[in-house]
Amino acid sequence: MLTLQKSVTILKRKLAVISSIFFYSRTINLLSVLALIWCITLFNACKKQDEAITYSPTGDVLSVSYSDTSGIFSYTVKEDSILTYSYSLASSTSLYLAGNYMDPTFGYAEASIYAQMGLSSNNVNFGSNLHLDSVVLSLNYDGYYGIDTSSSYTINIYELSEDLYTDSSYYSNSNHLYDNVALGTKTFTPDFNSSIMLKNGDTLSPQLRIRLNDSFGQRLLDLSGQSSLVDDDAFIAYFKGLHISFSTIASSADQGLLFYFNLLNENSKVTLYYSNIDNDSLSFSFPFSDTHVIHSTFSHNYANTEVETSLLDTTSGKNKIYVQAMSGTKAAITFPYIKDWSQNSSIAINKAELIFTPDSDSYSSYLPHPQLQLLLDSLGTFNNLPDESFTDGYEFDGTYDESNNTFTFNISLYIQDVISGKTSADYPLYLISSNAYENAYRSVLGGYLNASSGIKLKLTYTKL
């Protein structure tokens, strides 16, 4: 039994939700009073949580019912290009993807990086009697996606020949010109766990280190004392940035990896090692920064995969739907009969849960998303559902529940808006990847007629 104080607190939250969902007028009518009496009775009884309401309280005015039989239709569509750089986005992400892999369900996926770098200090002068030791690009590991961690991979580093601008926006299909003669190439087997020991004894976090061409290092050294090393703007005008990509090796299922690099980590940078007349062991770094343009680009090939079949035939969504990050795929969800379902009586939604279940055979090797997002498409404009911005003790969620193997969204306000005519049921909801610009997750989910893992809309409602 809840204490009186806790009951009152919970009651206030429930009344706020009831007021927002049920009533759009500032005047509370007789039905509101009856609803209030019913809520007080329910909370004093303390017999069941509101999400388990399946009975009718005493009285003839209100009746609470439960349904999970409302019609749902689902299908898979190709995702449009997604934003991978803007000035505001730059400060909220540090992960960038590069590599390629062959998913047995989703087919081939590829990612590469475009990145500006700056100066670690201004007005740089390396001294006199300069001698180059080496120049190294280091990329701090922050994970990967795929299962082929024992193969060898080849990474290629190129110099950009096209300017990038911090006041512009760049998307997952924004490719830029670069010199096709590589500044450096390395073939390696990844080690995501071991620290790196430098010659001077310093120990660094796990990272990929690529020695770049000495000719490039000499170019940097020759800039000593010149205007190109006055500040970041001057240097970026001289050196436009790097293109980071991997040679294509993934040709059969489960081959390849997509690497997650944290380019804002202090260990991600280009380092020039040199000596001068005064010191034979010097270095200068050219770091990446959220004040510079950095973004990933993505491409996919779904040829001869079940995803391709689903994209070509929307009726296949009755069995499975497919959601993939990296501007891959998303799922459209519609409720074609929800308006008809409430046509013969006035309905107030107490709770509406939209539940998705990952296909049990789809994630033994490739983990499903930790979080999915649900958006409303209104004439081509994607908006958050009203439930996502309603936060007074209210969970919109979409987080993967590993114990139940489900993604659950509370869409009570949205369903109420559809039933009341405030929102059209003709516009689909789209199930998409969260933060799709910085991860490679993919999920295979049961469709609306899947016998074991079908989509469910669980409604608890009141007949007015």
Secondary structure, 3 states (H helix, E strand, C coil): CCCHHHHHHHHHHHHHHHHHHHCCCCCCCHHHHHHHHHHHHHHHHCCCCHHHCCCCCCCCCCEEEEECCCCCEEEEEECCCCEEECHHHHCCCCEEEEEEEEECCCEEEEEEEEECCCCCCCCCCCCCCCEEEEEEEEEEEEEEECCCCCCCEEEEEEEECCCCCCCCCEECCCCCCECCCCCEEEEECCCCCCCEECCCCCEECCEEEEECCHHHHHHHHCCCCCHHHCCHHHHHHHCCCEEEEECCCCCCCCCEEEEEEECCCCCCEEEEEEECCCCCCEEEEEECCCCCCEEEEEEEECCCCHHHHHHHCHHHHHCEEEEECCCCEEEEEECCCHHHHCCCCCEEEEEEEEEECECCCCCCCCCCCCEEEEEEEECCEEEECHHHHCCCCCCCEEEEECCCCEEEEECHHHHHHHHHCCCCCCCCEEEEECCCCCCCCEEEEECCCCCCCCCEEEEEEEEC
